[in-house]
């Protein structure tokens, strides 16, 4: 039977079991044989990471061709106006090409999250705010690069959902089993 795990990855933890340098690995939190991360979440990002023991499911979750949306809550410097949000919605030009259009909105009030350890840097004279960004791609540090491209560098990044799977009920460092999605059906075309 396929196993799917929802994990709330804390700041400072890699999306792999082996630690590297100053970053911890998943083995500090999950002691289940055979599961692997379906996709990545940078060590300096927090939130939902899915793990499974099923290779094809791992590929389906992580491959952008399967269009599984990823929802991020992003604390940014400044307060993005309508123009910045419209640019995110249209897709922004990055050094490796344009992004696909995203869904973007301000989050007010800010999401009720756990304190980050270590806390984000605070600039006394620069306000910060939260946005929700929903994307279907998975480029390296894409969300951070997108917010910077519209003039609002990321201070804190939390992945809140992958498709129908969310962080709900998971404290940082906690995991829970989840129901795997139904297997895709492949039917032969009739001639």
N, C-alpha and C positions, 0 to 999 in steps of 0.2 A: 504494500500500500504506500502511495506517495505521501511524503511528509512535507508540509509547508510551515515555516516558522515566521512569525512577525517578531522583529526585534527592535527595540528603541535604542539605537546606537548613541552612546554618549560622545561628547566632544573628546578628541584625543585618542579615538579608537579607529584602527584601520578596518577596512572591509575584507579582511583576511584573518586567518587564525594565527598566523605567525607575527609576533611583534617586530618592529623595526625601529632602531634608534630610540627616540623619546616616545614613540607611539605604541600603545598597547594593541594587542590582537584580540580577535573574537574568542580565543580559547579562555580568556579571563572571565567570560560570561556564559558561554555555551559549551557544554561538554556532551555533545551528541555526535556519535560517529556517522560519517557519510554525508552530512549536510554541507552545502557550499552556498556562498552568497550569490544571489541572482541580481547582478548589477553591482555598482559601486556607490559609495558615499564617502567623500573625502574625509580624512581624519579630523579636519577642522570644521566639519559639518556634523549636524546631529539629526536624529530622527529615524524614520522607518527604513529598515533594511529587511528584505525577505531572503530567507534561506530555504533550500530544498535539497532533497536527496535524489531528485529526478532531473537528469540532464536535459531532456527536451523541454520540460517546464522551465528550468533555469534559463534556457535560451529564449523561450517565448516571453518571459518576464523582462529580460534585459535587452532584447533586440528592438530598436525603434521601429522596425518594419511592422511589428505587431501592434503598434499604436497604443500601448498601455500608458495612459497619462500619469504623470508624476506631479504631485501638488507640493509646492514649497511655501513656507512662511518665511519671509525675508525681512529682517530688520536692516534698514538702510539709513545712511546719512542723509539728512534733509527730509523734506516732505515732497514726494513726487507729485507734480501737477498733472492735469489732464493730458498735456502734450507728451510727457514722459511715459505715461501709461499707454497712450495711443501708439507710441513708437514700439513699446514692448508687444502690444497686440498685433502690430503689423509685421513684426520681425525686425531685428536690428542687425546691422552689418558688424561682424566680428572679423578678426584677422584671418580666420579660416573660412570665411564666407558668411552669407546671411543666415540667420536663424529662421526657423519656421515661425509663423504667427503663434502667439501665446495668448492665454487668457490672463489678464492682469487686473487687479483691483486693490484699493487701499483696504487695510484691515483696521477698523476703528470701532470698538476698542481693540487694542492689541490682543493677540491670543494669550490665553492663560497657560503659561509654560512654567516649568521648573527653572530655578536659577542656574545659569551656566557656570561651570567651574573649569577654567578661571572666567571671571566676568568679562564682558566686552569692554573695549576701551570707551571711555565717555569723554566727549569734548564739550566743555562748559558752554561754548558759544555756538555750537552747531546742534540743532535739534535732530532727533531721529524719529523714524516712523516705521510701520510694518506694511508690507504688501503681500498679497497672495499671487503666486505665479504658477501657472499650470502649463507644462510643456510636454511634448511627445518625443523630443530628442534626448540624447544623453552624451553630449560632448564634454570634454574635459573642462571642469570648472565653469560650465556654461552659464548657470544662473548668476554667479558672481560677475562674469564678464558682461552679461546682458545688463545688469543693474549699473555697472560702471559705465557702460556705453551710453546710458541715458543720464549720466551725471549724478548717480546715487550709489556710491560704493556700498557693498554688503558689509554689515557689522556682524550679523548672526544669521545662520542659515539652518532651517529645520525642515526636513522632508516630512510632511504630514500624511501623505497618502501615495500609494502606487495602485492605480486602477481602483478597485473596490476595497482595498486593504488600507486600514488607517492605524494611527497610533493609539486610538481610543483604549483606555484602560491599562496602558503600559507606562510604567515609570522608567526613567533612564536606566539602562542596563538590564531591564526585564525583557523576557520573551514569552510568547504564548503560541500554541498550535493554531493554525488557521485551516479552513477548508480549501483544498486546492480548487482552482477553476475547472469547469468541465473540459474534458479533452475535446479539441476541435474535431469535427467530423469531416472526413475526406470521402467524397462520393465521386465515382467515375461519371464523367459526362457521357450521356447517351449519344450515339452517332446518328 
